[in-house]
Amino acid sequence: MNAEYILIAGASGKMGTPFVATCLDDDALCLVATTSRRLAGTKIHAKSDLQAHASVEEAIAHATHPPTVGVELTHPSTVYANVLAMIDAGIAPVIGATGLTAEQEKDIDAKLKSKQLAGLLVPNFSIGAVLMMRFAAEASRYFNHAEIIELHHNQKADAPSGTSLRTVQMMQAVRPNFAVINGIEHETLAGARGATSEGKIHIHSVRLPGLVAHQEVLFGDLGQMLTIRHDSFNRDCFMAGIALCCKKVRSLEHGLHHGLETVM
Ligand SMILES: NC(=O)c1ccc[n+]([C@@H]2O[C@H](COP(=O)([O-])OP(=O)(O)OC[C@H]3O[C@@H](n4cnc5c(N)ncnc54)[C@H](OP(=O)(O)O)[C@@H]3O)[C@@H](O)[C@H]2O)c1
């Protein structure tokens, strides 16, 4: 079996830490470089001698083997620069961190093509969540009133979630515009109706301690309602998806691909 040589940016985070352990347990994923500013200069895991570095550039320079795949799990403020550094070094990125703008995504796609590399941008690495999005797209064929409630822990940096935006994209591919309730709706308290996406789907973001990552897509029609709900109870649910992306990304066509479904 040909192993992929893995760089993890954000290896000390809530996502990065369990993915370090996943790599150490999987012969097909050989961990060769990690970043964490907090742990820079120290071992990233008790079962490995690999050290963390403060930046992607440093981690690549000190990698125990040239990385072939880079997993980006840091922060909206750093994801773009880290992905560019990976591409410059000929590394195929698997991007889990949210916060890239449409412009930045376009730029990443162009840079990947010019370097003859493939990359994956995955708003949600959980298979159940991908199915939730797929079922929501299917239901959009039959319902023209829909709203999304996404619920996350209160440390999440951005709103709405990448998953809710991806859900909207998939629903809009089936129905470009959902119904507006009435033209004169008035918010007594600004924001009460949530954010409105391009296709007129309202998105409500809940942030509370105790939550992990949850989403409901609600469809309403005369006399009936359909709710499609997915719950991630802990970050273990993402690890198999990240591993799958790492194993498949380099076999994709050059350019940036979206969603775990690309490799499912
Ligand atoms: N695609 C998915 O399925 C999925 C699921 C959950 C989360 N996410 C996304 O993945 C990213 C990481 O999530 P997490 O829960 O693991 O976050 P976290 O616990 O805060 O970890 C962030 C990691 O990035 C590093 N980092 C580097 N620059 C940073 C900066 N400027 N600010 C904060 N941290 C920085 C941190 O280490 P140092 O501070 O030591 O450098 C740490 O290792 C987020 O964007 C989150 O939205 C994606």
The ligand as a Gaussian input file, in Angstrom:
#p B3LYP/6-31G(d) Opt

LIG

0 1
 N      -14.670000      20.423000       8.237000
 C      -15.116000      19.923000       9.382000
 O      -15.744000      18.829000       9.425000
 C      -14.835000      20.667000      10.659000
 C      -15.301000      20.179000      11.893000
 C      -14.984000      20.906000      13.048000
 C      -14.229000      22.083000      12.961000
 N      -13.848000      22.530000      11.738000
 C      -13.027000      23.741000      11.571000
 O      -11.664000      23.363000      11.774000
 C      -10.933000      24.455000      12.365000
 C      -10.265000      23.967000      13.663000
 O      -11.277000      23.622000      14.589000
 P      -10.908000      23.201000      16.091000
 O      -12.195000      22.988000      16.770000
 O       -9.885000      22.113000      16.084000
 O      -10.208000      24.565000      16.597000
 P       -9.188000      24.751000      17.826000
 O       -9.395000      23.702000      18.853000
 O       -9.272000      26.188000      18.218000
 O       -7.757000      24.478000      17.158000
 C       -7.150000      25.401000      16.275000
 C       -5.776000      24.890000      15.917000
 O       -5.183000      25.804000      15.005000
 C       -4.012000      26.393000      15.572000
 N       -3.973000      27.811000      15.146000
 C       -3.096000      28.363000      14.258000
 N       -3.335000      29.644000      14.058000
 C       -4.392000      29.957000      14.813000
 C       -5.102000      31.174000      15.035000
 N       -4.753000      32.315000      14.409000
 N       -6.142000      31.148000      15.892000
 C       -6.488000      29.998000      16.514000
 N       -5.836000      28.809000      16.339000
 C       -4.801000      28.793000      15.500000
 C       -4.107000      26.135000      17.053000
 O       -2.846000      25.922000      17.635000
 P       -1.893000      27.128000      18.105000
 O       -2.781000      28.191000      18.672000
 O       -1.000000      26.449000      19.086000
 O       -1.177000      27.552000      16.866000
 C       -4.833000      24.801000      17.088000
 O       -3.934000      23.732000      16.882000
 C      -11.958000      25.585000      12.559000
 O      -11.920000      26.449000      11.439000
 C      -13.303000      24.862000      12.587000
 O      -14.378000      25.675000      12.171000
 C      -14.118000      21.841000      10.596000

